[in-house]
Amino acid sequence: MTSSQVVGMGVLLGVLLASALGVVYTKYKSRQIFNEIQKQEMVLDHYEVEWGQLQLELTTLAEHNRVELVAREKLKLVMPIRDKIIYLKP
């Protein structure tokens, strides 16, 4: 082998080594990103469950019967007699 062939082989070996390191680094980064995606999906699932619970609680608290019961018992409000009701037209 001539010296130029040895240098050529050395360059090819260096390129091969750099390529292999690039593949390893890319695979490592993709696994890190995948792990982060999995964590964020778990957080999203948690928020979706919490959102569902809050919607159920809102529906329960906003029911007409419950609002009327709280108004009567806690706020001591009473329905005015029909003659005292004033209707406003927009």
C-alpha positions in Angstrom: 0.0 0.0 0.0 1.2 3.4 -0.8 1.1 6.3 1.6 -1.8 7.9 -0.2 -3.9 4.7 0.2 -3.1 4.6 3.9 -4.2 8.3 4.2 -7.3 7.5 2.2 -8.1 4.5 4.5 -7.5 6.7 7.5 -9.9 9.3 6.2 -12.5 6.7 5.4 -12.1 5.2 8.9 -12.5 8.6 10.4 -15.7 9.3 8.4 -17.0 5.8 9.4 -16.3 6.5 13.0 -17.9 10.0 12.8 -21.0 8.5 11.1 -21.3 5.8 13.8 -21.0 8.4 16.6 -23.7 10.4 14.8 -26.0 7.5 14.7 -25.5 6.8 18.4 -26.0 10.4 19.3 -29.2 10.7 17.2 -30.6 7.5 18.7 -29.8 8.8 22.2 -31.6 12.2 21.5 -34.6 10.4 20.0 -35.0 8.3 23.1 -34.7 11.4 25.3 -37.4 13.1 23.2 -39.6 10.0 23.3 -39.3 9.9 27.1 -40.3 13.5 27.3 -43.3 12.9 25.1 -44.4 10.1 27.3 -44.2 12.3 30.4 -46.1 15.0 28.8 -48.8 12.6 27.6 -49.2 11.4 31.3 -49.6 15.0 32.4 -52.2 15.6 29.6 -54.1 12.5 30.8 -54.1 13.8 34.3 -55.4 17.2 33.2 -58.1 15.5 31.1 -59.3 13.5 34.1 -59.2 16.7 36.3 -61.2 18.6 33.6 -63.8 15.9 33.5 -64.1 16.0 37.3 -64.5 19.8 37.2 -67.1 19.6 34.5 -69.1 17.1 36.6 -68.7 19.3 39.7 -69.8 22.4 37.8 -72.9 20.6 36.5 -73.8 19.4 40.0 -73.3 22.9 41.6 -75.2 24.7 38.8 -78.4 22.6 38.9 -81.4 24.8 39.4 -82.6 22.9 42.5 -79.3 23.2 44.2 -79.0 27.0 43.4 -82.5 27.5 44.8 -81.8 25.4 47.9 -78.6 27.4 48.7 -80.4 30.7 48.1 -83.2 29.7 50.5 -81.1 28.1 53.3 -77.8 29.9 53.3 -78.7 33.3 51.9 -82.2 33.4 53.4 -83.7 34.5 50.1 -87.4 34.1 49.4 -89.4 34.3 46.2 -91.2 37.7 46.0 -94.9 37.7 45.6 -96.2 38.1 42.1 -97.3 41.7 42.6 -93.8 42.8 43.6 -92.1 41.4 40.4 -91.2 44.0 37.9 -90.4 42.9 34.3 -88.0 45.1 32.3 -88.1 45.1 28.5 -84.8 45.3 26.8 
